[in-house]
Amino acid sequence: MARLVAPARRRFLFAALAGASALGAVSLAACATSTFPFIPSHYTFSQQQVQDAVQRKFPYQRTVSQVFDVALSHPVVGLLPDANRVSVKLDAHLASPFMPQPVDGVFTLSSELAYDAASRSVVLKSPNVDNVSVSGQAQAYTQQINAAAAVLATQLLSNYPIYTFKPEQLQFAGVNYEPGTITILTNGIRVQIVEK
């Protein structure tokens, strides 16, 4: 009887060991995936990261068309997922020889995002002036102020980098990757990563 039981036990032990080794191989493969570098399908960066990048550009002062001295400060970045755009609200201080005294206002700009391969950066692209609000006597110069704001938006924010990828973020195992579709979310910006 003992002889019959022993082969059955051996078969059971071999089956158990084979199963364990198969499980071990699976868990090692899972570990390998999380241990070694990899390229994710996308990167997401936060509204605060965009705010920090834009903040570095300010305060900003410029004379526009030799008519307006404009000082811009206190940028506030917003995300517009429905329009797939980023907004920037700025405090503006304007002075001109044509106005009896300097005035304060608020410029609101919005911009698309695009990838610039040369700098490996996500940049603001084609910024627009969405709203210009000025107080008091400056309202008589609204058209000129709007034109000045449009010039400033183009000079100041067009192609301005808000996130720059490190080379190792876009390369793995000899394969090069690049950002694809850029999507504005309610809480951040998602950049798809695709093979070149």
C-alpha positions as a printed NumPy array, in Angstrom:
array([[  0.   ,   0.   ,   0.   ],
       [  2.803,   2.359,   0.894],
       [  4.315,   1.822,  -2.549],
       [  1.061,   2.91 ,  -4.288],
       [  0.723,   6.056,  -2.16 ],
       [  4.3  ,   7.216,  -2.726],
       [  4.021,   7.554,  -6.554],
       [  0.72 ,   9.412,  -6.145],
       [  2.334,  11.793,  -3.679],
       [  5.282,  12.314,  -6.006],
       [  2.957,  13.123,  -8.892],
       [  1.09 ,  15.577,  -6.675],
       [  4.346,  17.211,  -5.527],
       [  5.648,  17.496,  -9.095],
       [  2.354,  19.051, -10.204],
       [  2.444,  21.479,  -7.278],
       [  6.068,  22.423,  -8.014],
       [  5.325,  22.892, -11.712],
       [  2.357,  25.126, -10.824],
       [  4.458,  27.083,  -8.352],
       [  7.237,  27.595, -10.868],
       [  4.722,  28.758, -13.472],
       [  3.287,  31.219, -10.934],
       [  6.803,  32.313, -10.067],
       [  7.513,  33.05 , -13.716],
       [  4.326,  35.116, -13.983],
       [  5.112,  37.132, -10.855],
       [  8.698,  37.709, -12.05 ],
       [  7.392,  38.963, -15.359],
       [  5.047,  41.328, -13.512],
       [  7.962,  42.563, -11.397],
       [ 10.084,  43.091, -14.49 ],
       [  7.433,  45.386, -15.948],
       [  7.278,  47.612, -12.902],
       [ 11.004,  47.526, -12.155],
       [ 12.463,  48.535, -15.519],
       [ 11.847,  51.878, -17.275],
       [  8.959,  52.031, -19.71 ],
       [  7.136,  54.529, -21.863],
       [  3.573,  55.205, -20.688],
       [  0.788,  55.786, -23.181],
       [  0.474,  59.38 , -21.957],
       [  1.83 ,  61.983, -19.567],
       [ -0.415,  64.246, -17.543],
       [  0.805,  67.466, -16.   ],
       [ -1.168,  69.66 , -13.636],
       [ -2.688,  73.106, -13.865],
       [ -0.197,  74.178, -11.18 ],
       [  2.74 ,  73.126, -13.383],
       [  1.344,  75.309, -16.183],
       [  0.786,  78.143, -13.691],
       [  4.417,  77.878, -12.524],
       [  5.713,  77.936, -16.116],
       [  3.62 ,  80.963, -17.129],
       [  4.414,  82.78 , -13.871],
       [  8.117,  82.897, -14.831],
       [  7.288,  85.263, -17.701],
       [  5.886,  87.993, -15.435],
       [  5.88 ,  90.843, -14.559],
       [  6.229,  92.018, -18.151],
       [  6.501,  95.589, -19.447],
       [  6.385,  96.776, -23.023],
       [  5.68 ,  99.894, -25.061],
       [  3.256,  99.042, -27.849],
       [  3.251, 101.064, -31.082],
       [  4.913, 103.952, -29.2  ],
       [  1.462, 104.757, -27.812],
       [  0.861, 102.558, -24.76 ],
       [  3.171, 101.6  , -21.939],
       [  1.699,  98.327, -20.717],
       [  2.681,  96.426, -17.578],
       [  1.234,  92.925, -17.154],
       [  1.353,  90.95 , -13.904],
       [ -0.324,  88.31 , -11.726],
       [ -1.153,  85.67 , -14.352],
       [ -3.857,  83.174, -13.411],
       [ -3.989,  80.048, -15.575],
       [ -7.292,  78.315, -16.245],
       [ -8.17 ,  75.156, -18.165],
       [-10.953,  75.197, -20.775],
       [-11.622,  71.51 , -21.549],
       [-14.706,  72.235, -23.688],
       [-12.633,  74.389, -26.053],
       [ -9.411,  72.353, -25.541],
       [ -7.605,  75.598, -24.676],
       [ -5.688,  77.16 , -21.796],
       [ -6.672,  80.612, -20.502],
       [ -4.443,  83.225, -18.884],
       [ -5.955,  86.145, -16.981],
       [ -3.584,  89.1  , -16.441],
       [ -3.685,  92.334, -14.479],
       [ -2.824,  95.217, -16.821],
       [ -1.595,  98.732, -16.096],
       [ -1.693, 101.107, -19.074],
       [ -0.27 , 104.584, -19.534],
       [ -0.36 , 106.767, -22.644],
       [  0.267, 110.403, -23.495],
       [ -3.258, 110.369, -24.956],
       [ -4.882, 109.437, -21.632],
       [ -5.071, 111.932, -18.758],
       [ -3.894, 109.291, -16.26 ],
       [ -2.81 , 105.637, -16.195],
       [ -5.553, 103.025, -15.92 ],
       [ -5.821,  99.476, -14.661],
       [ -7.57 ,  96.651, -16.392],
       [ -7.707,  92.91 , -16.941],
       [ -6.708,  91.025, -20.103],
       [ -7.984,  87.482, -20.619],
       [ -6.181,  85.408, -23.236],
       [ -6.645,  81.845, -24.397],
       [ -4.393,  79.562, -26.386],
       [ -4.195,  76.191, -28.077],
       [ -1.367,  73.857, -27.161],
       [  1.022,  72.23 , -29.614],
       [  4.186,  70.134, -29.498],
       [  7.434,  71.733, -30.694],
       [  9.789,  68.897, -31.655],
       [ 12.929,  71.083, -31.797],
       [ 12.661,  72.02 , -28.122],
       [ 10.743,  68.863, -27.009],
       [  8.212,  71.228, -25.439],
       [  4.471,  71.639, -25.222],
       [  3.966,  75.291, -26.196],
       [  1.195,  77.872, -26.269],
       [  0.063,  78.254, -29.88 ],
       [ -1.977,  81.023, -31.533],
       [ -3.   ,  82.954, -28.402],
       [ -6.142,  85.094, -28.718],
       [ -7.367,  88.013, -26.637],
       [-10.778,  86.906, -25.369],
       [-11.583,  89.915, -23.207],
       [-10.146,  93.314, -22.282],
       [-11.688,  95.138, -19.372],
       [-10.507,  98.667, -18.502],
       [-11.896, 101.24 , -16.151],
       [-13.098, 104.807, -16.482],
       [-11.718, 107.129, -19.148],
       [ -9.773, 104.391, -20.894],
       [-12.999, 102.973, -22.322],
       [-12.822, 105.644, -25.016],
       [ -9.634, 103.895, -26.211],
       [-11.012, 100.356, -26.119],
       [-10.26 ,  99.667, -29.797],
       [ -6.609, 100.765, -29.466],
       [ -6.203,  98.883, -26.178],
       [ -7.612,  95.708, -27.773],
       [ -5.114,  96.062, -30.628],
       [ -2.271,  96.573, -28.139],
       [ -3.402,  93.518, -26.148],
       [ -3.432,  91.383, -29.322],
       [  0.132,  92.47 , -30.184],
       [  1.283,  91.718, -26.648],
       [ -0.399,  88.294, -26.605],
       [  1.435,  87.306, -29.784],
       [  4.807,  88.661, -28.632],
       [  4.524,  87.366, -25.108],
       [  2.92 ,  83.944, -25.258],
       [  3.122,  82.595, -28.814],
       [  5.293,  79.422, -28.778],
       [  6.004,  79.879, -25.078],
       [  6.938,  76.479, -23.518],
       [  4.807,  75.298, -20.614],
       [  6.29 ,  71.79 , -20.309],
       [  9.565,  70.381, -21.654],
       [ 10.169,  66.644, -21.949],
       [ 13.502,  65.173, -20.912],
       [ 15.149,  63.032, -23.654],
       [ 14.769,  59.857, -21.548],
       [ 11.004,  60.408, -21.33 ],
       [ 10.754,  59.954, -25.099],
       [ 13.106,  57.012, -25.659],
       [ 13.108,  53.377, -24.541],
       [ 15.074,  50.36 , -25.774],
       [ 16.327,  52.238, -28.831],
       [ 12.826,  53.28 , -29.879],
       [ 11.959,  56.982, -30.138],
       [  8.586,  58.312, -29.068],
       [  6.907,  61.701, -29.406],
       [  3.845,  63.497, -28.043],
       [  0.647,  63.055, -30.024],
       [ -2.799,  64.373, -29.155],
       [ -2.9  ,  67.019, -26.414],
       [ -6.113,  67.072, -24.384],
       [ -7.12 ,  69.703, -21.827],
       [ -8.828,  68.078, -18.839],
       [-10.599,  69.741, -15.913],
       [ -7.608,  69.094, -13.627],
       [ -4.608,  68.925, -15.96 ],
       [ -3.264,  68.425, -19.469],
       [ -2.845,  64.943, -20.945],
       [ -0.294,  64.404, -23.702],
       [ -0.517,  61.141, -25.654],
       [  2.846,  59.423, -26.289],
       [  3.218,  57.608, -29.614],
       [  6.042,  55.82 , -31.413],
       [  7.831,  57.955, -34.02 ]])
